[in-house]
Amino acid sequence: MTRLANKFALITGGTSGIGLATAKRFIEEGAKVAITGTSEEKLAAAKAELGDVLTIRADAGDVAGQAAIAEAIRTEFGRLDTLFVNAGVADFRPLEAWDEAGFDRSFAVNVKGPLFLVQALLPLFANPASIVLNGSINARLGKPNSIVYAATKAALISLARTLSGELIARGIRANVVSPGPVSTPIYGKLGLSDSDLAGMKDYLIGAIPAGRFGEPNEIAEAIVHLASDESRYTVGSELIIDGGMSNI
């Protein structure tokens, strides 16, 4: 398939999980792809796996750094047809354990950085162009310990609508995917013991009618659709991909 032929795409957080799976699918569909990441080692590993891809080291929460990403895209691509905002942090704590630094970091990476990245990329977006934001079903579930993470993802869901309202006249549409539990490295970054992690996964699987975690490629397929001209009438929408977790 070549649904993204002759398109230039940027994927933030493209070194693992959903971001890496999406980069693979974009390349298979004919796109020229750039990915960002915080680790040179992981960027190099992703490039070795993906092949012809532009790698950009960047901190997703650093506002000034977003202009540097845009400049790299301008220099290498000249324009941008698709942006997938995937980089994020998942910090789960009970309410009493939160501090200002942790709160600020979550909102910087998950909300502030994406907003200013879109701003920095505005002169480069083609007409038409597609922005896809990676939300989360946590924004709709009210699960314990997700109070700040869920709030950041709710902000992204809102951002998809407001960006569309502001930018659609320029041919730029924004949408959001909200995955449920997906088999990615994020769970290994929560600081849980092996037994607690296994217990959490068993609990989550019990809450998913499909009876399993999603796979990164299943989310990537939806992002390809939203990035392509197939979805040109889909504007400011949220696509929930959670195995029925929020609906049954």
SULLINRA-V410330 format. One record per residue. N is the residue number from 0. RES is the residue in one small letter. PSI is psi as a letter, one per 20 degrees, with the letter a starting at -180 (NA if undefined). OMEGA is omega as a letter, one per 30 degrees, with the letter a starting at -180 (999 if undefined). NEAR is the number of other ideal C-beta (glycine too) atoms within 8 Angstrom. Layout:
# SULLINRA-V410330
n=(N:N)
res=(RES:RES)
psi=(PSI:PSI)
omega=(OMEGA:OMEGA)
near=(NEAR:NEAR)
This chain:
# SULLINRA-V410330
n=(0:1:2:3:4:5:6:7:8:9:10:11:12:13:14:15:16:17:18:19:20:21:22:23:24:25:26:27:28:29:30:31:32:33:34:35:36:37:38:39:40:41:42:43:44:45:46:47:48:49:50:51:52:53:54:55:56:57:58:59:60:61:62:63:64:65:66:67:68:69:70:71:72:73:74:75:76:77:78:79:80:81:82:83:84:85:86:87:88:89:90:91:92:93:94:95:96:97:98:99:100:101:102:103:104:105:106:107:108:109:110:111:112:113:114:115:116:117:118:119:120:121:122:123:124:125:126:127:128:129:130:131:132:133:134:135:136:137:138:139:140:141:142:143:144:145:146:147:148:149:150:151:152:153:154:155:156:157:158:159:160:161:162:163:164:165:166:167:168:169:170:171:172:173:174:175:176:177:178:179:180:181:182:183:184:185:186:187:188:189:190:191:192:193:194:195:196:197:198:199:200:201:202:203:204:205:206:207:208:209:210:211:212:213:214:215:216:217:218:219:220:221:222:223:224:225:226:227:228:229:230:231:232:233:234:235:236:237:238:239:240:241:242:243:244:245:246:247)
res=(m:t:r:l:a:n:k:f:a:l:i:t:g:g:t:s:g:i:g:l:a:t:a:k:r:f:i:e:e:g:a:k:v:a:i:t:g:t:s:e:e:k:l:a:a:a:k:a:e:l:g:d:v:l:t:i:r:a:d:a:g:d:v:a:g:q:a:a:i:a:e:a:i:r:t:e:f:g:r:l:d:t:l:f:v:n:a:g:v:a:d:f:r:p:l:e:a:w:d:e:a:g:f:d:r:s:f:a:v:n:v:k:g:p:l:f:l:v:q:a:l:l:p:l:f:a:n:p:a:s:i:v:l:n:g:s:i:n:a:r:l:g:k:p:n:s:i:v:y:a:a:t:k:a:a:l:i:s:l:a:r:t:l:s:g:e:l:i:a:r:g:i:r:a:n:v:v:s:p:g:p:v:s:t:p:i:y:g:k:l:g:l:s:d:s:d:l:a:g:m:k:d:y:l:i:g:a:i:p:a:g:r:f:g:e:p:n:e:i:a:e:a:i:v:h:l:a:s:d:e:s:r:y:t:v:g:s:e:l:i:i:d:g:g:m:s:n:i)
psi=(q:l:i:k:p:j:q:p:q:p:o:q:l:j:i:r:c:h:g:g:h:h:g:g:h:g:g:h:j:j:q:p:q:q:q:q:r:i:p:h:g:h:g:g:g:g:h:h:h:h:c:n:q:p:p:o:p:q:o:h:j:o:g:h:i:h:h:h:g:h:h:g:g:g:g:h:h:h:r:p:h:p:p:o:o:h:p:r:q:n:o:p:q:q:g:i:i:q:r:h:g:g:g:h:g:g:h:g:g:h:g:g:g:g:g:h:g:g:g:h:i:g:i:i:p:r:o:r:q:p:p:p:q:o:b:q:i:h:i:i:h:k:q:q:j:j:g:g:g:h:h:h:h:h:h:h:g:h:h:h:g:h:g:g:h:h:i:h:h:j:j:p:q:q:r:q:p:n:q:b:p:q:n:r:i:h:h:i:j:i:j:q:r:g:g:h:g:g:g:g:h:g:g:g:h:h:i:o:h:i:j:r:q:r:q:h:h:h:h:h:g:h:h:g:g:h:h:r:i:h:k:i:j:o:p:k:q:p:o:p:n:j:k:j:h:i:i:NA)
omega=(l:a:a:a:l:l:l:a:l:l:l:a:a:a:a:l:a:a:l:l:l:l:l:a:l:a:l:a:l:a:l:a:l:l:l:l:a:a:l:a:a:l:l:l:l:l:l:a:a:a:a:a:l:l:a:l:a:l:a:a:a:a:a:a:a:l:l:l:a:l:l:l:l:a:a:a:a:l:l:l:a:l:l:l:a:a:l:l:l:a:a:l:l:a:a:a:a:l:a:a:l:l:a:a:l:a:l:a:a:a:a:l:l:a:a:l:l:l:a:a:a:a:a:a:l:l:g:l:a:l:l:l:l:l:l:l:l:l:a:a:a:a:l:l:a:a:a:l:a:l:l:a:l:l:l:l:l:a:l:l:a:l:l:l:a:a:a:l:l:l:a:l:a:l:a:l:l:a:l:l:a:a:l:a:a:a:l:a:a:l:a:l:a:a:l:l:l:l:l:a:l:l:a:l:l:a:a:a:l:l:a:l:l:l:a:a:l:l:a:l:l:a:l:l:a:l:a:l:l:a:a:l:l:a:l:a:l:l:a:a:a:l:l:a:a:a:a:999)
near=(5:6:10:14:8:3:11:14:16:15:15:17:14:14:12:9:11:14:16:15:13:17:15:12:13:15:13:7:13:11:14:9:14:16:20:15:15:7:8:6:6:11:14:9:9:17:10:6:8:13:6:5:12:10:12:12:9:13:7:14:8:10:7:6:10:14:8:10:16:13:8:11:14:10:6:8:12:6:8:14:14:16:15:14:13:12:11:10:7:8:9:7:9:6:6:4:6:9:6:5:6:11:10:8:11:13:13:11:13:14:12:10:17:14:9:10:15:12:8:10:14:7:6:12:15:10:7:10:13:15:14:15:14:13:14:10:13:10:13:8:10:5:7:4:7:11:8:13:14:14:10:13:14:9:11:17:14:8:14:17:10:8:13:14:8:6:11:10:4:7:10:14:15:16:18:15:15:16:14:13:13:13:7:9:7:8:10:6:7:9:3:8:5:6:6:8:12:8:8:10:11:8:8:10:11:6:6:15:8:7:6:7:11:15:9:14:9:10:16:13:9:11:14:14:9:13:16:11:6:6:11:7:4:8:9:10:8:10:10:10:12:14:13:9:13:9:7:4)
